[in-house]
Structure formats: structure tokens, C-alpha cells
Amino acid sequence: MAAKHSCWSYEDQRQFEASARTFLAEGLAAGERIWYARADGPGGLGGWLDEAALAHPGAVRFVPLEETYQVGQPLDPPAQVGTFTVASATAVVDGFAGLRVVADCTPLVATPDLLSVFAAYEALVDRFIATAPVHAVCGFDRGVLGDRAIAELACLHPASNAGGVSFTLRAGPPDGPAAILSGELDVAAEELFPAALAHVRPEPTGGTIVFDAAGLRFIDHRALLHLHRYAERAGADAVLRTSLGTVTELAAIVGAGRVRVERVQ
């Protein structure tokens, strides 16, 4: 995947490891430092990582998951982003083009409470990765977590291999829109979209919560009502910057009075 931050769900560990190896090898070819983070050792990538470390001194590291993340307890999202901020800056100082990470994060989202905190972290780290010399893959075992948990995590990433996830919601850049909304918000997103809003937590500025929705291809009345309710709870208006026509009329028809549309090309 070309995106800098991706969600990979898997059911076959060997298939995940094969994809991780390809992704990490691309990083070595690009002059990046690579990390592979996983609980219980490097698994099937151990031999390849050892060989790559010999061929690329200082560029390859296996990172025990508990060394980088708080396993078994809710992590501190800003502190966790800080960890990768330092790691990526160090990689550049050491002469590498950046940092490339594959992390099997399944143990970090093993309960609903852990997933909720980790999802908030995903929103923060995605904002960081967007402008940093970092490429990252977050891996999740579908057999352990189930389809719903995978969907909640996948929709927070610019790219994923999860089926049935038709939209993405991401935190906006500093001093920019509160969130970036793309894809299609239809009946399939009715339960997932409010969960995504709760994870990303777009905040108002000057009484408005601005959504960059230039990449939005479709939005139905259910999603507009979710935006209305979210903005109402925040005591603000939701501003939807989109090229879609008739959204203003639809919002008025369904009573989504807290949703304002700003047309963009």
C-alpha cells in the first residue's frame, strides 16, 4: 500500500509476516531504518531480520512489543506519539531517510477499554505520520479481535485491507480542519461512524468543528444526523467542506441544523 499509515488485518500469521517482510524490505531499499514490533518474539521473520541486520548495520531492529507500548494497560496517546517522534528523529540524525515500522498491535486492543484508548492514539499518531519521515503498518489479528473491532480501527487509517469499511475519519493537521473525512457514509456506516467520531474526537475552534470532506463521495441522512448530534454535544456547529451537491438541502430536511455546508471544488 502506498499510504504512509496503514491497517492490516490478518487471519494467517504467515501471510502477515510475508507482507511485513516485503514492506520492511522496501524501507531498507529506500535507506530507512526498520522496526518490527511484536509480542512473543519475531516469529517467522527472525531469520530474515538477522540476515538484514548483518547486511544493513544499524538499520534493523526487532522491538518486543512491551518495550515500545504499554501492553495490558491503556497507553498514554501523547506519550506514545512522543516515542515515535524521538525514534524517527534519531533515525534521521543517524543518517537514515526515516523510520519504517510494522507492529502487530493485537494485544494492545484486546478489550473494549484498551481499544478505545488505542483508537485515540491512532488518530494522534496518524496526524504525526502525515508529515514525518515515517511509514507504519498496524497489524491486527481478525481471528482474535473480530470484524467489528477491526472495522473501528481500519476506518482511522488512510489505507487498510479490511473489507466492508467504506469511509475514513482522521484527525486534521495542526492549525487546519479538525478532521478529514473521505469515502462513503451510507447505511453500512451507521454504527461505525459515531464510533469513529468518539475515537477521533474532533474539537471545535471558534464555535465550529471543521471537516475537510473533499474526499467524501457520498453522505446519507443518518451520517448528517450523527454529525448534528456530535456538534450539539460539543456546543458547536459542524462545517462540512465538500463538493457534494444537495447536502445542504438534505441536512435541512432531516433536521440536522448543526451541520453547515461549505462547497469546495
Summary of the structure (lengths in Angstrom):
residues: 265
radius of gyration: 19.5
end to end distance: 27.1
largest distance: 64.7
contacts: 870
relative contact order: 0.12
helix: 46%
strand: 26%
